[in-house]
């Protein structure tokens, strides 16, 4: 017999002297296949893994062609007919004990069309029993069995029981996917002494015994068919079995595997139970997982929205305004997974689209505020004010920072929620907040502070609509040595003098009214700008302009060394996730309208406000214009109506409420009215009709001709804008919907997102953001409500939020949860502040202020502790195991037992392992008077298996944008709820403008708010609520098991090629692990960043780079990723390892190789005329065959980070200036 060789190009796939031909196909024994280096790899080498029959050998179906080899996923199993027949008998006998419909004496196989005969071969296939909806395994062999028939009928006792189709694919697949199909899972189980795992008709239901989940019971035909876990979780149960078998060492079941991963003492004794939401009693829950089907989930959300009055009209203002969201932006940005599923743009080369949009946002901010430096957003206006205060403190000379009695002055005309949030932040830094009239008596309040003054904050226009000329105030503040911050309104700044022109050092505010719905409080992007001298102290991300390897313009995140993950406890801000998606929406809003369009919107609002004031004055109301200019100020969008008594104000507000008109009660005798771009003449008529009911001079005589005479409104010259803004072409080019659509699409095409491939960032949990979860955020009832709407009009919203908080408490094992913190970092601050308040309440105030933090902790941990007024002391970790050093912890707890306030721990640890001693660590801290704060960044590995409360935590925060499916949005939004034990409930945040929340926090000294809105970023909470209730408790638990399995499967595939830094005693990781790439620097000159950039050529985002260990890669898949996608990712890393090996072997140089030059763009490969590199263009672009079918191209080559920081541009400037 001649020797058969199968090749792709010059790569030998298989060669053997023992082969078979069947109708032109050559069948190679598995033993002949070669384990190519970096090109393809056999996942298993033992054929018995795939077919349990004695003496069996599996074959690949390889169709030979003259010009190449086509490989298809067809696997045949060789077996003697007698063995196959015995298996048939075993199968039938096994089922006969459970189901009486089978007849062992009349089992025949037929095919349509006529069978092609193949003596001695058996086909192993899984069929579906139409009687009881159970998977029925069969091995078909009657001495001669058909080869690849179009279909097979299984008959028993003359009755057709099932039809099956052979598992074969006609499409060619790349060599990197060369792997055999799974043999019949039940065949494997029958050959194993271990009891089988039973499966119901629900794809992801599983249990260890036939009694669970009603095994072998007919499926309830009334159960929903659109169950969600099978859509959310990537690997099927059958695939999970393969993955368990592929582990090193293998595991026989998920339950056994979990026991090898988690310490026995933390595993929950009982199954997770989650409270049933209100209104779901008449909906059908999945009997297996307890979750609702997708259509029933939508019905539940519709029940909540029926109790939200979206028909009302809000004139409350106070920093929140109705806006018209251009549909082209809503559909193509807010509702587009290309925009909302991407991550923070750390990998600049595959993030140029949203980096450009965020640069537009920064340009918008800088132009309108008149300040040169702007960031890419912060969380909301109130937290931006707190950031301005701490930034002002951080820029003071060191000797003044240390002075006792430091004070920061805030105008009493700032928004009340802003003042409340600042009070909370000031305490942690030892700053005295002085609130009052900053303009009175020639700025007496400011001058009285003397050299204790840190700075001053003013609102422009203020919360009551007043517009003041602050030039003299600014001069006085700078004369004393303080900084001047201004909270402002971008739309108003199209008409008013920008803060930078009257001496402001910092300007900030909310960009919400630039095309982002109010959303019951959020999320919205806050903007933040400052003078050049404060550039290195500004909080949040900054997008800067740099150049790439080819010298072309490229964008990147700039000045990252000033951020909390570098400065840790020395940072004054803990902001990590901000509001990138919402900043992009606001930027596109400005691009769409352009400078003239924005000015027209502002002028229309101002004209309507002036008209309203004139008509109100005409019917007897007192509506003053407030200011300090010669003409007594100006107006923009807000009026205050001063009434003679609180009874009159009560009557007016009640009359308005009866007409579903929501006014703002500023004080007992003053009512506020704020207009916005959604208000027209008809709305003005309705508003005047309401005021007419209680008007001193009666109702307006004629509302029909209201707009005939528009009052002439002049802005005093001292506060009128004269400088140009938004002159860059991007703001003057895309005003038609066609052009806008193309611009949005163009930018989106530059960015890699979950819509393209998995994003394996460790500690980031990039899982599916399902469409059903996302739908309600665009419904008016959830998107359009003002956060201070009267509570009786939003009971549906409040009920949904409280149901969610109760479910999160069940999941975490905590007594109560609040969703107010609008980022994970804010959750950290809220939790630590609760601990600090508790320690002060039960002991000597200020005595317990020490927070222990492991050296492996994320940088937000020490930054948050410092913000809460705690001193930070590091705890060692055992760098050989990754575990917390319990001896060091105990020694430090005992040494500082009188000062110990808390410890912050992340669990599983940031090193990717479930530490054995976590309960002991909690015990040590508690015995020494401390509290345990658990960082919930890795909660995705806990749900249903253990919980923070059971482990011993007193506080934990959750990242809903990680564990609970809120999308990352390219860098926000996020939600960071905290859960607390019973004794910490009195210290959860309240809110001064929410009577409903105040009633729930009925304590003598309620904690001030963390965020501007009572429920933080409320409009995205339906995403998490939908996820929890569609998954059900069992679905959530199964998802946790699969996310851990996925990580360990990737670990097992990569372990032969890379070193793994930390695993437990069983060789297992948690939901993530660290790939140790440090040795390659010495052996090949390759670092983690080179591997990260090369992965872009394979269409993958890099894992987390150089954290928590320098020059390593931390990999975290989630439960949503399929085995096929994970295999592609592994194949990419294995191929990269082969490229490193070529450098180590001297076949490639240490400089100029394919890794050092990565990533490669189309421009790089096509425009370069002389190709003098030591690798081919083909290797650069298509290192594995499947990229020929699916390729994502980076839009720039490797970005020059150093150049970007040395030549900082953070606004849209001329290209010539940047290059120069």
N, C-alpha and C positions, 0 to 999 in steps of 0.2 A: 504494500500500500504506500503511495507517495506521501511525503510529508506535507501537511497543510499549515500555512502561515497566514494569519490575519493581521493586517496593518492599517494604520491611519497615517498617511504621510510616511515618515521614516520610523514611526513608533510601532514596534511589534506588540500586538495585543495578546496574541496566542500562537503557539506552534505545537504541533503534536503529530505523532505517527498513528494515533488511535482516534479516528473520527468516523462520523456517519454522514451520509447524504440522504436527504429526504426532499424530493421534488425541487432539486437545485440548491437547497440550503445545506451548509456544512455545519455539523454539530460538534463543538469542541468540548471535551471534558473540562470541568472547572479547574482541575489540577494543572491544566496547561496554561492557564492565564497568568500573565506576568504582572507583577506589582511595580508599575512604572513609577519613577521618581518625579513627583510633582505633576504628572500628567493625569494619571488616574490611579485609583487605589481601591482594592477589594476590601469591602467593609468586614466581611467574615471570610475565613479561609477553611473552615470545617464544613463540609457539605452536609453533615448530619444536622447542622443548625437549621437547614432548610427542609430537609426531608428525613423523617425518622426511620424510614424503611431500611431494613438490614441490607447492607451491600449496595446502597443507593449511591448514585453520583449525579450531580446536577449538570446540565448542559446549557450553554448559551446558544441562542439562535443568531448566527452571524451570516448575513447574506453577502457573499463575495461578489465584487464587481471589478472590472478591469482598471477603473480609475480610482478606486477607493473602497472603503468598507462602510456599510451601513449597519448600525447596531440597533436592534429593537429590544424592548423590555420583555421578551418572551423567554420563559424558563421552562424547560421540560425536565421531568424527573424519571430516571430509569429505574424500573423495578420488575422483578419477575411477576408474571401474572398470578402466581399462587399467593405471593405476598399481598398484591393489590386486592385480590379476592378476599383474603383474610381481613383486611382492613374494612372492606365493605361490610362484611359480616359483623365486625366489632361495632361499627357505627350504628348499624340497624339495631343490634342487640342492645346497645346503650340507650338509644332513644325509645326502644320498645317498652322499657320499664317506666317511661314517663308519658309517652303518647301512644295510644292504642291504635292509631290509624295506619301504622306501618305493617306491611306484610313482607316477611323476609324471604318468602318462597318465590316471589314474582318480581324481582328487581331486574329491569332491563334498561338498556340505554339506546337511544335512537338519536339521530341528528337530521337536521334539515339544512341544506339538501343532503343527498346520499353521502354517507360517511366515506372518507378516504381511509383505507386500511393501513395500519402501521403495527406490525406484529411486535409485541414485547414492550410497548411503551404505554405508560399510564399518565393521564392528565389529572393533576390535583387542582380542584376548583371549589370555591364556596358557592353554594346556591341558596336560594331564599324560599323558605317553605310558606306557601300562601295560606296554609291553614292556621298556623299559630304565630306567624310573623317572626319566627326565630331563624337565626342563621343555621342552615342545615349543611354540614360538611359531607361531601361525597367523594369517593375515589372511583372513577369509572374505568372498569377493565373487564372485558369478557373474552380474554384471550387475545383479542385484537381490538384496539381502541382507535377511534377516529383521531386524525391529526388536525388540529385547528379547525374544527367544524364551525359553521356560522352560529349554531346554537345547539344545545343539548337538552333533551327532555328526560326527566327522571320519572319513571312510573313505578307505582307500588300497588299490587293487587288489581292491576288493570286501570288504576286511576292516575291521572296526571297530577303529580304532587308539586313539581316545580320546573322551571326552565332556567337554565344557566347559560351564560355566554363566556367563551374562553377569555382568559386574561391575556390580551395581546395588544400591542400598539403597532399601528402601521407607520407612524411618523418616525423619521430618523432622529436619534438623540446623540448628543455629544459624548465623547469618551469620558468626560468628567462625571457623567451620570451612570457609568457602567456599574450596575449593581443588580443582583438577582432579585426577582420578585419573592415575596414571602410565600412559603408553603402554607397550606391550609392550617390555620391556627389550631383548630380542634384536633387535627392529626398530631400536631406537636404535643398537645395536652394529653391525648390518649397514650402517647408513648412515654409520658412523664408520670412518675409516681405522685406528683403533687396534684391537688384537686384543681379542676379547671375554674377559670373565671367566666361567669355567665354574663351574657349581654342581652339587654332588652332591645326593642325596636328603636329606642333612642340611642343615637350613635355613641354618645359618651357615657351612658349609664353603665355602671359596673358594680360588682360586688364579689365577694369571695365564696358565696354559697348559693345553691339554687333557691333557697328560701327568701333571700333578699330581693327587694324590688319585684316581688311576684314572679320569680323565674318560672319559665315554662307555662306562664299564664297567658291567655289570649290578650292582645293589646286592646286597651280600652279605646274604642273607636271614637269616643267623645273627647279624647285628649287633644290639645292643640298640636298641629303639625309644624307650626313655625317656631319650634323651640329654639332657644338662642344659644345654649352652650355649644352645640355642635357647629354653630357658625363662628363663635368667638374663639374656640380652642382649635389650634392647628392640627395636631396629630390625632388621628382616629384611635380608638382602642386597639385595633389591629396593628397600627403603626407604633403605638406605644409599646406593644409587646416586642416588636422588632428592636426598638431602641433599648428596652431593658436588656434584651439578649446581647446587644452590642456594647454594653457597659463593661468596664474593666475594674472589678470582676462583674459578671452578669448578675442580674437580679431576676428572681422568678415572678415577682408581682410588684405592683405599685406600692402595696402596703409594706412588703418587705423592704423595698427600696427606701421608703420614707423613714422607716426605723433605722436604716443605716445612715441617714442624713441628719436627723434631729436627735439631740440627747433625749433619753427616755424620760427624764424627769420634767421636761417641759411640754411633752405631747399632751394635748387636751384629753381628759378622761371621757368626755362626751362629745357627740357630734355638734357642730355649729348649728345654732338656731337663730334665725333673724326675725324680728317682729314683722307681722303682717301689716302692710300699709292700710290706712283708712281708705274705704271706697273700693277695695279689691274683692269683697266677699262674693260678688256675682260674676267674677271673672274666673276663667278656667286656668288653674295652675298646673304645671307639668307634674304628674304624679311621681316622677323619678327624681327631679331636682327641686321641685317646689317653686320653680320660676314661672313667670308669665310668658306666653308666646309673644312675639313681636307685635302682632296686631292688638292683642289684649293690653299690652303695655301702652300702646297709643291711646286705647280707650280709657285706661286709668288716668293718663295725663290729661285727657279731655275732661274727665270728671273734676280734677283739681282746677282746671282753668275756668270751669263754669262758675266757680266761686271767686273769680277775680274780675272786677269790674273794669274792663278795658275801654268801656264806652265813655268814661269820664274824661275830663280835660284838666291837666295839671298846669297850674300857674305858680307852683311852689318855688321853683328856682333853687336858690341856695346851693348853686354849683351843679345842678342837674337840669337838663333841658330836653324837650322833645326835639328831634331832628329828623330830617328826611334822608333816609339811607338810599343813595342811588342804587336802583336794582342791579345795575351792572357790577357794582361793588359787592352787594349782598350775595348775589348768585356766584360770582367768580372769585371772591376772596373769602368772605365769611363762611360760605357753604361749600368751599372747594378744598378737598383733601390735599391737593398739591400745596396749598398755603397753610392749612391748619394742622397737618400731621408732621411737619418738619421740626427739627430740633434747633436749639440755640446755635447760631452759625459759627461754631468753633472751627469747623472745617471750611475755610473760606472758599476754596476752589469749587465746591459744590453747593455754595450758598449765595452766589453773586446776585441772584434776583431779589431776595428779601433784604440783603445788605444794601442794595441800591434803593429799595423802598424805604428802609430805615434811615438811610442817608437823606432821602427826601424829607422825612419827618424831622430830622435834625435841622435841615436847612429851613424848613417851615418855622420851626421853633426859634432858631437864631434870627431869621429875618424879622419876624413879627415882634420879638422881645427886644431886638436891638442889641443883643449880646452875642459875642463871637463863638462861644463854645456851648454845644447842646449835647445831651445824651439821647439814647434811643428809647427812652421812656422809663418812668418809675410807676409805682403801683396805683396810687390815686392822689388827689390833691392834698388830702390831710397828711398822708405819710410823706409826701414831697415836702410839706412844710416842716415836718419833723427832721427830714434829711437836711433841709436848709439850715435849721438851727444847729444841728450837730456838726455840719460842715463849717458853719461860721465859727463854732468853738474850736474845731480842729485847725483852722487857719490862724488862730490867735498865736502870739508869741508864747513860748513854753512857760515863761514865768507868770504870764497872765492866766494861762490854763489852770495852773495849780492854785491860784488864788481862791480863797474861800468866798462864798457869797456871790458867785458868778450869776448874772441875771440876763435874761433875754426878754425883751419887751414886745408884746403882741397887741396890735390894735383890737379894741373891743368890737370893731366893725368887720373883723374876719368872720368867715363862716363858723358857726358854733361847733360843728363837728371837727373842724380843723383845730380849734383851740383845745378841744377835749383830747384829741389824739396827741397833740404836742405836750399836754400835761403829763401823759403817761411816759413819753420818751424823755422828758426833761428830768424826771426823778432818777432815772438810771444813771444819768451823767452828772448828777448833783447840781443841776441848773435850776435856779429860781425863775419861774415863769411869771412875769409881771404883765397883767392884762389891764388895759385902760385906754383912755383917749390920748392918742399919741400927738394930736395936733393942738390940744388945749394949752393955753397960757404959754405960748411960744415954746412948745415942746418940753414942758417942765418934766413930764414923766420920764422922758428920755434923758434929759440932763441930770436928773436926780441920781441916776445909776452911776455916774462918774466912771472911774476906770474898771468898775465891775461889769460894765456893759459888754456883752458879747455881740449883740446885734438887735435889729428891729425888724418886725414884719408888719407890712401894711397890705390891705386888699385894694385892688384897682381894676375895675370899679368895685366898691365895697358891697357887703352882703345886703345892705339896704338900698343899693343903687347909687350911692353918692360917688362922685368922681372928683378927687382932690389933686391939686398941683403939689407934688411932693419934692420939688427941687430944693426948697429951703430946708426941709426935714432931712433930706439926703446929705446936704452939706454939713448939717449939725452932727449927724451920726458919724460921718467920716472924721470930723474934727475931734470927736471924743475918742475915736479909735475902734468903732464898731463896724459891722457889715450891715448893709441895707438889703433886705429881701422883699420881693413884691409877689404876692399871689395875684394872678391876673387871668384874663379871658382872651384867647387868641382871636376870636371874632371881633371883640371890641377893639383890639389893637390894629385892626385894619383902618380904624377911624381915629384912635387916640395915640398920643405920643408914646412910643415904646419905652419901657422902664430903663433900658440901657442908656437912653438919651437924657434921663434926669438923674443918673448916677447910681442906679441900682446895681448891686454886685451880683445878685441872684434873682432870677425870675422863674416862676413855676406856675402850674395850674393844671386843670383838666382839659384834655382835648376831646372830651366826650361829644360836645355839640358839633364836632367835625365828623358827622356821619356815623356815629356809634350810638345805638339805642340806649336808653337809661338803664334798662335791665334790672329794675328794682335795686339798683345800687352798683351794678358792675357786671362784667369787667369793663374798664375804660383805661386808656393810656393817659397817664399824667406826663406833662412835658417838664423839662428842667434845663435851664440855661444859666451860664455864669460868665464872669469876666475871665480873661486869659490867665490871670495870676492864680486862679483857683482850679485850673484845668486838672491838676493831678489829685485833687480832692473831691471832684464831682462824683456822686454815687452812680451806680448802674453801669450799663454797657455804653461804650462809645464806638460808633462805626467810623473808621478812618480810611483815607485814600492812600494806597500804596502802589506798588508795581509788582508784576509777576516776573518769573525767570526770563521771559522774553522782552521785558521792559514795557509791557502793556499795562494800562491802568487796571488796577485790581483793588477790591475793597476787603476790609478785614476788621475784626474787633481790635481796637487799639488800647494801649496803656493798661493792659490787664494786670500788671504788677501792682496797681493801686487797689485792686479788688479784694474782697474779704477772703477768698480762697488762698491768697498770698499773705495778706497782712494779719489774718486771723484775729486775735483779741485786740490788736492795735487798730483794727478797722473801726471807723465810726458808723459804717453802714453794713448791714448784713444782706443787702439786696442781691439776689441771684436771678431767679426768674422774675421778669418784669411783665410787660404787656405788649409784646412785639406784634401779635396779630392785630390788636386794636390800634396800635400805632400805624401799622400798615394801612388799615382802613381809613384812618384820619389823613394819612399822607395821600392816599388815592383820592380822597374827597377834595383835598386842596388842589391836586393835579387836575381833577375833572372840572372844577369850577374856575380855577385860575385866580389871579389876584383881582381882576375886575369882577368876577362872579362872587367871590367872597365879600368884596366891598359892597356889592349890590344887596346881598343878603343882610349884611349888617345895617346898611342904610334903611332898608325896608323895615327891619325890626325896630330901629330907632324912630322912624316916622310913625309907625303904629303905636309905639309907646307914648310918643308925644301927643298923638291924637287921643289916645285913651286918657291921658292926664287932663287934657283940655276938657273933655266931656265929663270926667268925674268932678272937676272943679266947677263945671257949669251946673251940676245938680247938688252942689253944696258940700262936697267932700274937701278935706284939707289934704293936699298932695304936694308936699314941699320938694323943691329941688335942692339937693345938698352939695356943698362944695365950698372952696375957699378962694375961688377966682373972683375977678372984678365983677363978672356977670353972675356970680353965685353958682358956679358949677355948670354941669351939663347932665343929661340923662342918656342912658343907652337902652337897657331892656327891663329895668326893674324900677317899680314905684312903691312907695310906702304910703298907705292911707292912714292918717292919724284920726282916731275916733275919740269922742269925749269920755267914754266910759267902757269898762270891760263888758258891760251888758250889751252895748251897741255892737261891739266887736263880736260877741257871741251870736247875736242875731244875724249879723252879716255872714259869718262863717257858716252858720246853720242853713241860712237861705241858699248859700252857694252849694252846700253839700246836697241839698234836696234836688238841685239841678245838675248833680254830678260834676260840679266845678270845685276844684281843690285849690284853696288859697293857703298862704303861709301865715301862721300866727307868730309874729315876731316878738311881741310882748302883749300884756293884757289889753292894751288899747291901740295896738298898731297891727295892721294887716299888710302883708306884702303881695305884690303881683309881679310876676316875671313873664315876659313874652319870649317867643322863639320863632324859628323860621316856619313852623307849622301853623302859626296864627295868621289869619286873614281877616278881612272886613267882617265876614259872617260870624266868626268867633268873637270878634270885638263887640258885635251887636248882642250876642248871647251874654257876654260878660257884663255889658252895661245894663242889660235887663235884670240881671241878678242884683247889681248894685242899686238899681232903681227901686227895688223892693224896700230898701231901708234908707234911701237917700233923704237927706234933710230937706231938699227942695222937690222931692217927688221924682218919679221916673222921667227919663229923657223924653222930650216932647216928640222928637222925630228921629228915628234911627234909620230911616230909608236913605237919607242923603248924607249919611255919616262921613263918607269919604270925599265929599265935594270940595271941602276946604281943608287942606293939610297944613297944619301950623308950620311956620318957618322956624327951623331949629338950627341955631348956630353953636358950634363948638368953640369955646374960648381959645384964642391963639396959643396960650401957654400950655394947653394940653391937647392940641390938635396935631395929628400926624401929618408930616410933610415929606418924610423920607420914603423912597420907593421900597418895595418888598417883592419877593418871589419873582425876580427878574430872570432867573435861570430858564432856559428853553423848556425844561421838563414841565414847568408850571404854565407854559403858554403854547402847548402843542396838542394836547389830547382832550379836546373839549367835545368832540362828537363821540357817540357811544361806540361807533366802529373803531375809532382810534384808541379809545379807552380800553375796549375789550382786547385789542391786539397788544396794547402795552402791558396790561395785566398778564396776558398769556405769555408774552415774550419773557417777562421777568420770571414767571412761574416755571418756565421751561429750563431755567438755569439751575434750579434747586432740586436736590435729591430729598425725597420724603418717603414716608411709609407707603405711599402709592407706587413707589418704584421698587423698593427692596427693604429688607429688614435693617433696622438701625440698632446695632448690638451694643449700645453705650451702657457700660456698667454704672449702676446706681441711678439709672435714668428711666428704666421700665417703659420702653417705647412699644406699647401694645395697641391693639386695634381700637380705633375710635369709631364705633359702629354707627351706621347711618340712622338707625332707629333711635339711638341715644341722642343723636344730634338734632333730630327734627324739631323738638319743642322750643329750642332756643330762638327760633325765628318766629314763633307764634306771638302775635301782639300781646296776649295776656302775660307772657313771660318776658318779652323783650321791651315793652313800652312803659312799664309801671315806674313811677317815681318812688324812690326808697322811703320817702316820708309821707306817702299816701295814707290817709286814715285807715287804721287797721281793719275796720269792719268792711272795707272795700277790697281787701286782699286776703281774705281768710283762706282761700285755696292755696295761695302762695305760702302763707305761714304754716298751714297744715302739712304741705308737702315738705317744707324745710324741717319741721319738727319730726315728721316721720323719718326723714333721712337721718337726722341727728340721733334718733332712737336706734335706728339700724346700725349706724356706725358705732354706737356705744355697745351694742350686742357683739359686733365683730371684734372690737378691741378689748372687751371685758372691762370697760370703764363705766363709771356711774352716770356721766353726762358728757356730751360733746357740744361744742359750739363751732359753727362754720364761718364765724366772722373773719378770721385771718385770711387775707387774700393772696398768700403765697406760703410756701413751706418755711421760709425764713421768718415770716411774720408769725407763723404758728410756733416756731421755736421761741421767739420773743414772748409771745402770749403765755406759753407754758412755763417758762422760767420766771416771768413776772408773777404768775400765780404762786409759784413756789416761794418767791421772795416775799410776797405779801403774807403768805401763810406763816413763814418763819418769823416775820416781824410781829405777826398777831399773837403767836403762841409763846414767843420769847422776848428777848430784848431787841427792840428795833435796831437794825443795822449791824447786829453782832454776827449773825450767820450770813456771810456773804461770799463764801468760797465755793467755787464750782470746779469739780474734778472732770477733766476731759481726756480721753485716751489720745495718744499721739496720732492715731490713725483717723481721727474724726475729720469730717468735712469742715472746711473753713468757716462755714456759717455758724457752727456750734460755738466756738470761742467768741466770734463777733457778736452773736446773740446774747451770750452770757455777759459780755462787757456792756452791752446796751441795757441789760436788766440791772446793772449796778453791781455785778459780781466780779470778784477777782478770779482769775483762771489759773489752775495748777494742773499740769499735765500728768497723766498716768502712763507708765510704760506698757508696752506690748511685747510679748515674746515673739521676736522676729523670725524664729524658726517655725512657729506654729500659727502665728497670727492672732493668738489668744491674748486677752487682757492679762496682765501680770497681777495675779491676785495677791501675791505677797507685797508688791509695791502698793497696790490699792489699800490693803489692810494697814500697812505702815502709815500711809498718808492720812487715812481716815482717823486712825487713833491719835496721830500727832496733832491733827487739826479738828478734833471732835467738837470743840467749842465754837469753831468758826464754820464748820461744814454746813453748806446749804443744800448742795445737790451734786449728783453726778449725771453727766450726759453720756448715754451709751447708744450705739446703733446696733440693731439686732435683726437678722444676722449681721455680723461685723462687716465693716467696709472692706475687709480682706476676703469676704465671700465664704465664711464658714459659720455654722451654728456653734458657738463656743459652749463647751461643756459646763463652765463654771458661772453661767450668767445668774442663776438663782442665788448662788453663794455670794456673788458680787452685790446683788441687791440686798441680801441679808447684812453684809458687812456695812454698807452705807446706812441702812436703817438703824442698825445697832449703835451707830455713832451720831444719830440725830439728823441725818441727811435724807433728802428725797431723791427718788430715782426718776429722771427724765429719759424717756426712750424716743430717740429719733426714728420716725416712721418711714425714712427713705426706703427701707428694704422690707416694708410690710407685705409686699407681694409674695414673699416667701413664708409668711406666717398664717394667712387667713385660713381658718378652719382646722389647722394643725396645732396651733398654739395661739396665745394672745398676749399682748403686753400686760394686761391686768393679771392674768394667771402667773406670768413670769415674775411679777413683783413691781412693775412700774407704777408710779403715782401719777405721772403725766405721760402722754405720748401725742405726737402730732402725726398727721396723715398727709400725704401728698395726693390729692384727688387727681392731679394731672399726671400721676404715675400709676399708682395702684388701682385707681378707680375711673380710668378711661377718659378723663377730660384731656383733650389734645394739648400738646405742648405749644402749638401755634408759632413755632419758630423762635421761641423765647418768651412764652407767656401767651395766654393767662394761666394762672395757677390758683389753686385753693389749698390752704393748709390748716384744716380744722385741728383742734386739740381735744383730746378726751382726758378727763381727770377722775381720780378716785373721789369717793364721797367727801372726804375732809377738805378737798380743794374746790368744791362746787361754789362756795361763796366768793371765790376770787376769779371767776370767769368774767369776761368783759361785758359791760352793759352798753347803753348808748343814750345820750341826752335827748335825742329827738325821736325815740321810739318808746311810746308808752307800753306797747306790748312786751318788748324786751325788758323794760324796767320792771314790769310786773313779775317776770320770771327771775329777775335778779334782785328780789326784794330783800336786800341786806342793808345794814346801817351805812356802810361805806362801799358802795358798788365799785368795781374796778372800772376805770375809764376805758373807752373803746380802743381797739387796735387799728381798726380801719375806718374810713370815712362813712361807710354805710353800715346799718345794723347787722346785715347778713352778708357783708362782704360782696363777693362777686356772685350774687344770687342767681343771675340768669343762666349760668352754666351748671348750677346744681342739678337740674333735671337730667344731665348726662350721667352723673354718678348714680342718682336715684334709679334711673332706668336700668343701668348696668346691674346693680344689686338685685333688683326685683325681676329681671329677666334671667339672671343666672340661678337664683335660688341659693339656699345655703349649701346644698350638696354640689351644685355647679361651681360655686366659689371655691369650695374645698378641692374639687377635682382640678380646677384651674391652677391652684397652688401646687398641687402634686406635679402637674405637667410642666409648669414653669421651671421647677427644680429639675425634673427629668431632662428637659431640653438643654439646660446648662450642663448637666453631667454627660449628656450624649455628645455635645460639642467637645467637652473636655476629653472624652474617650477617643474621639476621632483625632484630636490635635495632639494628644499626649505622646504618640510615637515620634512627633516631629518637633515639638517645642517643650520646654520645661514649664511645669505648672507650679506656681509659687506656693499656694496653700490649699491643702485639703484636710479632711479630718482623718481619724484613725482607720476608717474604712475606705479611704481614697476618694471620698465624695466631697463635693462643694455644695453650697446652698444654691441660690438662684443665679449666681454670678461667680466668676473666678478670674484670677490674674494670670495672664500669659507672660512668662518671664522672658523678655527679649534682651536683657542687659548684656549677655555674653557676646552678642553679635557685634557690639561696638569694637571689641578687641579682635574678634576673628574675621570680621568683614567690613568694619567701619560703618555698619548699619545700626541705626537707632530706631526707637519706637516710631518717631515721626516719619521715617522713611517707609516703614511698613504701612502706617496710616495713610500716607499719600498714595502709595501703590495700590491699596485697596480701592481707591477711587477709580482706578482704571478697570477694576473688576465690577464696578457698579455698586459698591458698598460704602456706607459711611463707616468710619473707623470706630473701633471700641474706644472707651474712655482712655485717654492717653496720659501716662506719667502720673497717675493718681489711683490709689493712695501710695503707690511706690513709684519712684522716679524711673523713667525709661522702661516702663512696662505697659501692657495693654489689659484693661479690665473688660471682660466680655459678659454681657447680660442679654440673652434672648428672653422672650416672654412666651407665655402659653399660646399666644396667637400665631406664632410662626410654625409653618409646616416643616416636616422632615426634609422635604425637597429643597426648601429655601435654606435650611440650615446646612444641608449637604453642599449646596453651591457655595455658601460662605466658607465652609471648611475646605472645600476644594480650592478656593481662592487662596486661603492662608497656606495650604500645603504647597500650592504652586509657587507662592512667594518664598516659602522655605527652600524650595529647589533653586530659586534664583539666588538666594543667599548662599546656598551650598556652592553654586557656581563661582561666586566671588571667593568663598573660603578655599576652593580648590584652585584658584588662580586662573580660572577660565574667563572670568570677567574682572575688570579693574575695580578698585575700591572707590574711585571717583568716576563720574560720568556713566555709571551703570544704570540699568533700567529702574532701580529703586530710587537712586539719588535724583534722577531726572523726572520722576513721577510727581504729579499726574501729567498725562499727555492729552493735549487738546487736538481737535481736528486741525486747527490752524497750525499747531506745532508740527504735525505729521505731514500736512499737505503743502504748506507754504515753504517749509524748509527745503531749499533746492539741493544743497550738498548734504548728504546723509553720511556723516563720519562717526556715528556712534557705534559702540561695540555690540549692539543688538539691533534687530530688524524693526521696521515699522510695524510689521505684523505682531511681533512679540509685544511691542508697546501697547497696541490697541486691542488685540484679540488673543490674550495669553491662554484662554481656554475656549473650546469650540462653541459653548452655548452663548458666548458674547456675540457671535455672528447673528444670532436671532434676537437678542435683547441687550442693547448697549446704551448706557447712560454716559454722556460725554461731559466732563468738567468744562467750564467755560473759560477758565484761565489756568495757566500753569502755576507751579508752586509760588505762593505769595511771599514777598520779601517782608518779613515781620519787622526786622530791625529798621529798615528804611521807613516803614510806616510810622514807627514810634519816634524816629528822629526828625521826621518831616510831617508833623501832624496836620492833616486837613480833615475836618469833620463836618463840612458842609459841601454842597455842590459848587465847585469852583471851576474855572477854565482849565482845560486839560493842559494847556501850555504852562500855566502857572505851577501845576502839580509836578509836571516832568522837570521843570526848571528847578 
